[in-house]
Amino acid sequence: VQPGGHFFSASHTMARYRTAFYEPLVADWSNFGNWTQSGSKTASERATGVWRRVLADFAPPTSAVATSGVLDEFIARRTAEGGAAPVS
């Protein structure tokens, strides 16, 4: 952008302004009236909803069970060979 110019007419800005921003997980961009009508949730209440939803929707990776067994066998073998027991 040249001196005295602005970014709003730059081709880079025009090509990306619709998708360059994301809506935050916790922030509520509603105006006060809409926020009040939708329950006036605080940031803490919204954040609690986010982590509860993440935990409720969690599915362990399919490889986790297989990997867990392989790691358990590795630890047992190394411990039997005189390695230090894992810290827990």
MMTF fields as JSON, N, C-alpha, C and O atoms, coordinates in Angstrom:
{
  "mmtfVersion": "1.0.0",
  "mmtfProducer": "UNKNOWN",
  "numBonds": 351,
  "numAtoms": 352,
  "numGroups": 88,
  "numChains": 1,
  "numModels": 1,
  "chainsPerModel": [1],
  "groupsPerChain": [88],
  "chainIdList": ["A"],
  "bondAtomList": [4, 2, 8, 6, 12, 10, 16, 14, 20, 18, 24, 22, 28, 26, 32, 30, 36, 34, 40, 38, 44, 42, 48, 46, 52, 50, 56, 54, 60, 58, 64, 62, 68, 66, 72, 70, 76, 74, 80, 78, 84, 82, 88, 86, 92, 90, 96, 94, 100, 98, 104, 102, 108, 106, 112, 110, 116, 114, 120, 118, 124, 122, 128, 126, 132, 130, 136, 134, 140, 138, 144, 142, 148, 146, 152, 150, 156, 154, 160, 158, 164, 162, 168, 166, 172, 170, 176, 174, 180, 178, 184, 182, 188, 186, 192, 190, 196, 194, 200, 198, 204, 202, 208, 206, 212, 210, 216, 214, 220, 218, 224, 222, 228, 226, 232, 230, 236, 234, 240, 238, 244, 242, 248, 246, 252, 250, 256, 254, 260, 258, 264, 262, 268, 266, 272, 270, 276, 274, 280, 278, 284, 282, 288, 286, 292, 290, 296, 294, 300, 298, 304, 302, 308, 306, 312, 310, 316, 314, 320, 318, 324, 322, 328, 326, 332, 330, 336, 334, 340, 338, 344, 342, 348, 346],
  "bondOrderList": [1, 1, 1, 1, 1, 1, 1, 1, 1, 1, 1, 1, 1, 1, 1, 1, 1, 1, 1, 1, 1, 1, 1, 1, 1, 1, 1, 1, 1, 1, 1, 1, 1, 1, 1, 1, 1, 1, 1, 1, 1, 1, 1, 1, 1, 1, 1, 1, 1, 1, 1, 1, 1, 1, 1, 1, 1, 1, 1, 1, 1, 1, 1, 1, 1, 1, 1, 1, 1, 1, 1, 1, 1, 1, 1, 1, 1, 1, 1, 1, 1, 1, 1, 1, 1, 1, 1],
  "groupList": [{"groupName": "VAL", "atomNameList": ["N", "CA", "C", "O"], "elementList": ["N", "C", "C", "O"], "formalChargeList": [0, 0, 0, 0], "bondAtomList": [1, 0, 2, 1, 3, 2], "bondOrderList": [1, 1, 2], "singleLetterCode": "V", "chemCompType": "L-PEPTIDE LINKING"}, {"groupName": "GLN", "atomNameList": ["N", "CA", "C", "O"], "elementList": ["N", "C", "C", "O"], "formalChargeList": [0, 0, 0, 0], "bondAtomList": [1, 0, 2, 1, 3, 2], "bondOrderList": [1, 1, 2], "singleLetterCode": "Q", "chemCompType": "L-PEPTIDE LINKING"}, {"groupName": "PRO", "atomNameList": ["N", "CA", "C", "O"], "elementList": ["N", "C", "C", "O"], "formalChargeList": [0, 0, 0, 0], "bondAtomList": [1, 0, 2, 1, 3, 2], "bondOrderList": [1, 1, 2], "singleLetterCode": "P", "chemCompType": "L-PEPTIDE LINKING"}, {"groupName": "GLY", "atomNameList": ["N", "CA", "C", "O"], "elementList": ["N", "C", "C", "O"], "formalChargeList": [0, 0, 0, 0], "bondAtomList": [1, 0, 2, 1, 3, 2], "bondOrderList": [1, 1, 2], "singleLetterCode": "G", "chemCompType": "PEPTIDE LINKING"}, {"groupName": "HIS", "atomNameList": ["N", "CA", "C", "O"], "elementList": ["N", "C", "C", "O"], "formalChargeList": [0, 0, 0, 0], "bondAtomList": [1, 0, 2, 1, 3, 2], "bondOrderList": [1, 1, 2], "singleLetterCode": "H", "chemCompType": "L-PEPTIDE LINKING"}, {"groupName": "PHE", "atomNameList": ["N", "CA", "C", "O"], "elementList": ["N", "C", "C", "O"], "formalChargeList": [0, 0, 0, 0], "bondAtomList": [1, 0, 2, 1, 3, 2], "bondOrderList": [1, 1, 2], "singleLetterCode": "F", "chemCompType": "L-PEPTIDE LINKING"}, {"groupName": "SER", "atomNameList": ["N", "CA", "C", "O"], "elementList": ["N", "C", "C", "O"], "formalChargeList": [0, 0, 0, 0], "bondAtomList": [1, 0, 2, 1, 3, 2], "bondOrderList": [1, 1, 2], "singleLetterCode": "S", "chemCompType": "L-PEPTIDE LINKING"}, {"groupName": "ALA", "atomNameList": ["N", "CA", "C", "O"], "elementList": ["N", "C", "C", "O"], "formalChargeList": [0, 0, 0, 0], "bondAtomList": [1, 0, 2, 1, 3, 2], "bondOrderList": [1, 1, 2], "singleLetterCode": "A", "chemCompType": "L-PEPTIDE LINKING"}, {"groupName": "THR", "atomNameList": ["N", "CA", "C", "O"], "elementList": ["N", "C", "C", "O"], "formalChargeList": [0, 0, 0, 0], "bondAtomList": [1, 0, 2, 1, 3, 2], "bondOrderList": [1, 1, 2], "singleLetterCode": "T", "chemCompType": "L-PEPTIDE LINKING"}, {"groupName": "MET", "atomNameList": ["N", "CA", "C", "O"], "elementList": ["N", "C", "C", "O"], "formalChargeList": [0, 0, 0, 0], "bondAtomList": [1, 0, 2, 1, 3, 2], "bondOrderList": [1, 1, 2], "singleLetterCode": "M", "chemCompType": "L-PEPTIDE LINKING"}, {"groupName": "ARG", "atomNameList": ["N", "CA", "C", "O"], "elementList": ["N", "C", "C", "O"], "formalChargeList": [0, 0, 0, 0], "bondAtomList": [1, 0, 2, 1, 3, 2], "bondOrderList": [1, 1, 2], "singleLetterCode": "R", "chemCompType": "L-PEPTIDE LINKING"}, {"groupName": "TYR", "atomNameList": ["N", "CA", "C", "O"], "elementList": ["N", "C", "C", "O"], "formalChargeList": [0, 0, 0, 0], "bondAtomList": [1, 0, 2, 1, 3, 2], "bondOrderList": [1, 1, 2], "singleLetterCode": "Y", "chemCompType": "L-PEPTIDE LINKING"}, {"groupName": "GLU", "atomNameList": ["N", "CA", "C", "O"], "elementList": ["N", "C", "C", "O"], "formalChargeList": [0, 0, 0, 0], "bondAtomList": [1, 0, 2, 1, 3, 2], "bondOrderList": [1, 1, 2], "singleLetterCode": "E", "chemCompType": "L-PEPTIDE LINKING"}, {"groupName": "LEU", "atomNameList": ["N", "CA", "C", "O"], "elementList": ["N", "C", "C", "O"], "formalChargeList": [0, 0, 0, 0], "bondAtomList": [1, 0, 2, 1, 3, 2], "bondOrderList": [1, 1, 2], "singleLetterCode": "L", "chemCompType": "L-PEPTIDE LINKING"}, {"groupName": "ASP", "atomNameList": ["N", "CA", "C", "O"], "elementList": ["N", "C", "C", "O"], "formalChargeList": [0, 0, 0, 0], "bondAtomList": [1, 0, 2, 1, 3, 2], "bondOrderList": [1, 1, 2], "singleLetterCode": "D", "chemCompType": "L-PEPTIDE LINKING"}, {"groupName": "TRP", "atomNameList": ["N", "CA", "C", "O"], "elementList": ["N", "C", "C", "O"], "formalChargeList": [0, 0, 0, 0], "bondAtomList": [1, 0, 2, 1, 3, 2], "bondOrderList": [1, 1, 2], "singleLetterCode": "W", "chemCompType": "L-PEPTIDE LINKING"}, {"groupName": "ASN", "atomNameList": ["N", "CA", "C", "O"], "elementList": ["N", "C", "C", "O"], "formalChargeList": [0, 0, 0, 0], "bondAtomList": [1, 0, 2, 1, 3, 2], "bondOrderList": [1, 1, 2], "singleLetterCode": "N", "chemCompType": "L-PEPTIDE LINKING"}, {"groupName": "LYS", "atomNameList": ["N", "CA", "C", "O"], "elementList": ["N", "C", "C", "O"], "formalChargeList": [0, 0, 0, 0], "bondAtomList": [1, 0, 2, 1, 3, 2], "bondOrderList": [1, 1, 2], "singleLetterCode": "K", "chemCompType": "L-PEPTIDE LINKING"}, {"groupName": "ILE", "atomNameList": ["N", "CA", "C", "O"], "elementList": ["N", "C", "C", "O"], "formalChargeList": [0, 0, 0, 0], "bondAtomList": [1, 0, 2, 1, 3, 2], "bondOrderList": [1, 1, 2], "singleLetterCode": "I", "chemCompType": "L-PEPTIDE LINKING"}],
  "groupTypeList": [0, 1, 2, 3, 3, 4, 5, 5, 6, 7, 6, 4, 8, 9, 7, 10, 11, 10, 8, 7, 5, 11, 12, 2, 13, 0, 7, 14, 15, 6, 16, 5, 3, 16, 15, 8, 1, 6, 3, 6, 17, 8, 7, 6, 12, 10, 7, 8, 3, 0, 15, 10, 10, 0, 13, 7, 14, 5, 7, 2, 2, 8, 6, 7, 0, 7, 8, 6, 3, 0, 13, 14, 12, 5, 18, 7, 10, 10, 8, 7, 12, 3, 3, 7, 7, 2, 0, 6],
  "groupIdList": [1, 2, 3, 4, 5, 6, 7, 8, 9, 10, 11, 12, 13, 14, 15, 16, 17, 18, 19, 20, 21, 22, 23, 24, 25, 26, 27, 28, 29, 30, 31, 32, 33, 34, 35, 36, 37, 38, 39, 40, 41, 42, 43, 44, 45, 46, 47, 48, 49, 50, 51, 52, 53, 54, 55, 56, 57, 58, 59, 60, 61, 62, 63, 64, 65, 66, 67, 68, 69, 70, 71, 72, 73, 74, 75, 76, 77, 78, 79, 80, 81, 82, 83, 84, 85, 86, 87, 88],
  "secStructList": [7, 7, 6, 6, 7, 7, 4, 4, 4, 1, 2, 2, 2, 2, 2, 2, 6, 6, 6, 1, 7, 7, 7, 7, 1, 1, 7, 7, 7, 7, 7, 2, 2, 2, 2, 2, 2, 6, 6, 7, 7, 7, 2, 2, 2, 2, 2, 2, 2, 2, 2, 2, 2, 2, 2, 2, 2, 7, 7, 7, 7, 6, 2, 2, 2, 2, 2, 2, 2, 2, 2, 2, 2, 2, 2, 2, 2, 2, 2, 2, 6, 6, 7, 7, 7, 7, 7, 7],
  "xCoordList": [0.86, 0.0, 0.898, 1.804, 0.637, 1.426, 1.082, 0.01, 1.991, 1.679, 0.372, 0.147, -0.472, -1.755, -2.828, -3.998, -2.445, -3.41, -4.015, -3.791, -4.762, -5.365, -5.463, -5.346, -5.674, -5.709, -7.039, -7.109, -8.086, -9.411, -9.547, -10.385, -8.743, -8.845, -7.738, -7.686, -6.867, -5.787, -6.377, -7.275, -5.885, -6.43, -6.281, -7.151, -5.191, -4.975, -6.095, -6.635, -6.44, -7.509, -8.845, -9.588, -9.148, -10.435, -10.594, -11.705, -9.506, -9.579, -9.772, -10.236, -9.427, -9.411, -10.305, -10.459, -10.897, -11.557, -12.751, -13.086, -13.395, -14.559, -14.152, -14.937, -12.962, -12.551, -11.345, -10.929, -10.776, -9.553, -9.809, -8.865, -11.045, -11.359, -12.2, -12.904, -12.124, -12.928, -13.689, -13.275, -14.783, -15.567, -14.971, -14.814, -14.642, -14.044, -14.991, -16.207, -14.439, -15.242, -16.041, -17.156, -15.479, -16.103, -16.726, -17.783, -16.106, -16.605, -17.979, -18.261, -18.829, -20.161, -20.191, -20.088, -20.329, -20.304, -21.684, -21.852, -22.666, -24.023, -24.085, -23.286, -25.062, -25.276, -25.957, -26.387, -26.05, -26.541, -27.954, -28.248, -28.823, -30.202, -30.294, -31.003, -29.588, -29.599, -28.947, -29.409, -27.87, -27.184, -28.125, -28.182, -28.86, -29.806, -30.918, -31.277, -31.464, -32.551, -32.106, -32.912, -30.829, -30.347, -29.837, -29.209, -30.1, -29.769, -28.665, -28.386, -28.026, -26.983, -25.867, -25.404, -25.43, -24.367, -23.054, -22.679, -22.363, -21.053, -20.012, -20.287, -18.824, -17.735, -17.41, -17.107, -17.469, -17.201, -18.24, -17.9, -19.498, -20.551, -20.373, -20.556, -20.017, -19.798, -18.581, -18.612, -17.507, -16.299, -16.593, -16.093, -17.397, -17.786, -18.545, -18.333, -19.431, -20.158, -19.229, -19.45, -18.181, -17.221, -16.493, -16.437, -15.928, -15.152, -16.046, -15.626, -17.273, -18.182, -18.543, -18.623, -18.758, -19.08, -17.893, -18.07, -16.672, -15.469, -15.319, -15.024, -15.52, -15.413, -16.515, -16.264, -17.732, -18.849, -18.647, -19.051, -18.026, -17.836, -16.543, -16.28, -15.73, -14.427, -14.569, -15.377, -13.783, -13.665, -12.174, -11.45, -11.704, -10.274, -9.859, -10.634, -8.658, -8.177, -8.217, -8.011, -8.475, -8.585, -7.276, -7.288, -6.168, -4.878, -4.483, -3.48, -5.235, -4.848, -4.815, -3.902, -5.775, -5.821, -4.629, -3.962, -4.358, -3.224, -1.907, -1.024, -1.778, -0.546, -0.349, 0.774, -1.421, -1.331, -0.77, 0.097, -1.258, -0.761, 0.703, 1.456, 1.119, 2.521, 3.4, 4.475, 2.952, 3.741, 3.832, 4.893, 2.734, 2.765, 3.763, 4.515, 3.773, 4.727, 6.163, 7.045, 6.402, 7.737, 8.224, 9.358, 7.357, 7.736, 8.021, 9.004, 7.172, 7.388, 8.707, 9.456, 8.999, 10.244, 11.448, 12.405, 11.41, 12.555, 12.736, 13.864, 11.635, 11.729, 12.35, 13.192, 11.94, 12.503, 13.985, 14.736, 14.412, 15.826, 16.643, 17.85, 15.994, 16.719, 16.533, 17.21, 15.647, 15.373, 14.601, 14.024, 14.598, 13.881, 12.381, 11.891, 11.67, 10.204, 9.673, 10.25, 8.592, 8.057, 7.578, 7.053, 7.759, 7.303, 5.816, 5.38, 5.045, 3.605, 3.103, 1.914],
  "yCoordList": [-1.176, 0.0, 1.227, 1.355, 2.098, 3.322, 4.312, 4.223, 5.261, 6.295, 6.998, 7.346, 7.195, 7.84, 6.869, 7.239, 5.632, 4.626, 3.877, 4.23, 2.867, 2.048, 0.604, 0.334, -0.301, -1.725, -2.184, -3.262, -1.389, -1.841, -2.049, -2.835, -1.363, -1.552, -2.463, -2.728, -2.935, -3.815, -5.159, -5.682, -5.71, -6.97, -8.102, -8.968, -8.1, -9.117, -9.066, -10.103, -7.87, -7.712, -8.154, -8.895, -7.706, -8.021, -9.526, -10.05, -10.212, -11.65, -12.458, -13.597, -11.892, -12.671, -12.166, -12.869, -10.993, -10.414, -11.225, -11.143, -11.993, -12.781, -14.026, -14.513, -14.536, -15.784, -15.636, -16.616, -14.446, -14.272, -14.258, -14.369, -14.125, -14.033, -15.231, -15.817, -15.583, -16.678, -16.195, -15.254, -16.84, -16.49, -17.205, -18.426, -16.483, -17.098, -18.116, -18.026, -19.066, -20.09, -19.546, -19.999, -18.582, -18.123, -16.736, -16.488, -15.842, -14.471, -14.436, -15.203, -13.545, -13.356, -11.977, -10.965, -11.935, -10.668, -10.038, -9.051, -10.604, -10.066, -8.696, -8.368, -7.898, -6.637, -6.945, -8.074, -5.946, -6.171, -6.742, -7.645, -6.232, -6.711, -8.178, -8.941, -8.58, -9.987, -10.882, -11.996, -10.391, -11.156, -11.386, -12.489, -10.353, -10.471, -11.456, -12.3, -11.353, -12.245, -13.701, -14.614, -13.916, -15.293, -15.881, -16.94, -15.21, -15.791, -15.102, -15.499, -14.091, -13.316, -14.19, -13.963, -15.182, -16.066, -15.311, -14.536, -15.549, -14.941, -15.716, -16.801, -15.152, -15.84, -17.165, -18.151, -17.197, -18.442, -19.506, -20.678, -19.108, -20.068, -20.584, -21.774, -19.695, -20.122, -21.039, -22.038, -20.711, -21.548, -22.926, -23.935, -22.972, -24.252, -25.088, -26.297, -24.445, -25.152, -25.715, -26.814, -24.959, -25.41, -26.662, -27.655, -26.633, -27.804, -29.011, -30.15, -28.771, -29.908, -30.549, -31.773, -29.724, -30.237, -31.008, -32.061, -30.475, -31.157, -32.524, -33.513, -32.581, -33.867, -34.831, -36.024, -34.323, -35.186, -35.755, -36.884, -34.978, -35.403, -36.18, -36.623, -36.356, -36.993, -38.455, -39.192, -38.848, -40.257, -40.563, -39.897, -41.561, -41.863, -42.295, -42.934, -41.954, -42.369, -43.892, -44.599, -44.379, -45.826, -46.538, -47.702, -45.87, -46.503, -46.471, -47.081, -45.784, -45.631, -46.964, -47.203, -47.827, -49.113, -49.971, -50.545, -50.064, -50.86, -50.288, -51.03, -48.981, -48.33, -48.538, -48.761, -48.468, -48.65, -50.026, -50.151, -51.056, -52.411, -52.553, -53.184, -51.98, -52.042, -51.322, -51.81, -50.169, -49.423, -50.18, -50.211, -50.788, -51.574, -52.722, -52.979, -53.411, -54.508, -53.996, -54.626, -52.859, -52.268, -51.929, -52.237, -51.293, -50.905, -52.146, -52.181, -53.155, -54.386, -55.042, -55.486, -55.107, -55.729, -54.948, -55.54, -53.63, -52.815, -52.853, -52.848, -52.892, -52.993, -54.33, -54.388, -55.403, -56.735, -56.783, -57.537, -55.987, -55.939, -55.067, -54.916, -54.492, -53.696, -52.203, -51.423, -51.804, -50.374, -49.838, -50.599, -48.555, -47.927, -48.049, -47.958, -48.255, -48.311, -46.929, -45.917, -46.878, -45.575, -44.785, -45.351, -43.504, -42.619, -42.381, -42.058, -42.545, -42.301, -41.337, -41.019],
  "zCoordList": [0.0, 0.0, 0.0, 0.823, -0.91, -1.046, 0.066, 0.664, 0.35, 1.34, 0.965, -0.195, 1.959, 1.725, 1.259, 1.165, 0.966, 0.51, 1.686, 2.844, 1.387, 2.432, 1.943, 0.748, 2.865, 2.545, 1.955, 1.364, 2.105, 1.69, 0.192, -0.25, -0.585, -2.036, -2.583, -3.784, -1.709, -2.156, -2.588, -1.928, -3.671, -4.185, -3.166, -3.072, -2.41, -1.384, -0.344, 0.041, 0.105, 1.088, 0.509, 1.152, -0.688, -1.3, -1.532, -1.454, -1.812, -2.063, -0.781, -0.839, 0.371, 1.606, 2.732, 3.731, 2.619, 3.783, 4.275, 5.457, 3.428, 3.867, 4.664, 5.477, 4.448, 5.094, 6.014, 6.633, 6.119, 6.897, 8.396, 9.179, 8.808, 10.223, 10.633, 9.811, 11.883, 12.394, 13.616, 14.293, 13.88, 15.053, 16.258, 16.228, 17.303, 18.486, 19.13, 18.966, 19.848, 20.499, 21.681, 21.938, 22.398, 23.634, 23.508, 24.089, 22.774, 22.688, 22.04, 21.119, 22.522, 21.96, 21.322, 22.016, 20.015, 19.292, 19.159, 18.444, 19.844, 19.773, 20.428, 21.305, 19.976, 20.679, 22.013, 22.249, 22.873, 24.232, 24.245, 25.029, 23.393, 23.35, 22.975, 23.631, 21.93, 21.513, 22.558, 22.807, 23.17, 24.215, 25.395, 25.938, 25.79, 26.896, 26.553, 27.374, 25.347, 24.932, 24.83, 25.015, 24.538, 24.394, 25.71, 25.709, 26.827, 28.128, 28.899, 30.03, 28.343, 29.035, 29.588, 30.705, 28.828, 29.306, 29.432, 28.552, 30.538, 30.738, 29.94, 29.43, 29.839, 29.135, 29.824, 29.152, 31.141, 31.876, 31.548, 31.383, 31.454, 31.11, 29.688, 29.429, 28.77, 27.385, 27.296, 26.576, 28.021, 28.009, 28.596, 28.097, 29.647, 30.237, 29.22, 29.12, 28.463, 27.413, 26.357, 25.848, 26.024, 25.009, 25.489, 24.763, 26.712, 27.14, 27.396, 27.189, 27.846, 28.034, 26.693, 26.587, 25.682, 24.348, 23.771, 23.159, 23.972, 23.473, 24.139, 23.468, 25.456, 26.157, 25.729, 25.557, 25.556, 25.163, 23.762, 23.484, 22.883, 21.493, 21.27, 20.151, 22.315, 22.148, 21.76, 22.325, 20.807, 20.43, 20.348, 19.609, 21.097, 21.052, 19.65, 18.939, 19.259, 17.941, 17.828, 18.814, 16.655, 16.468, 16.778, 17.177, 16.605, 16.853, 18.324, 18.693, 19.176, 20.576, 21.311, 22.101, 21.074, 21.773, 21.371, 22.232, 20.089, 19.607, 20.109, 20.539, 20.054, 20.505, 21.994, 22.447, 22.757, 24.2, 24.535, 25.4, 23.856, 24.104, 23.756, 24.498, 22.643, 22.218, 23.231, 23.578, 23.706, 24.688, 26.008, 26.632, 26.436, 27.678, 27.575, 28.515, 26.438, 26.23, 26.232, 26.816, 25.584, 25.53, 26.939, 27.305, 27.72, 29.083, 29.928, 30.669, 29.819, 30.594, 30.207, 31.077, 28.905, 28.438, 28.941, 29.44, 28.815, 29.245, 30.757, 31.25, 31.488, 32.945, 33.33, 34.226, 32.66, 32.923, 32.59, 33.209, 31.618, 31.232, 32.178, 31.994, 33.189, 34.166, 34.017, 34.687, 33.17, 33.018, 34.21, 34.986, 34.342, 35.447, 35.225, 34.099, 36.312, 36.228, 35.847, 36.244, 35.088, 34.695, 35.903, 36.862, 35.848, 36.912, 36.699, 35.594, 37.766, 37.618, 38.652, 38.674]
}
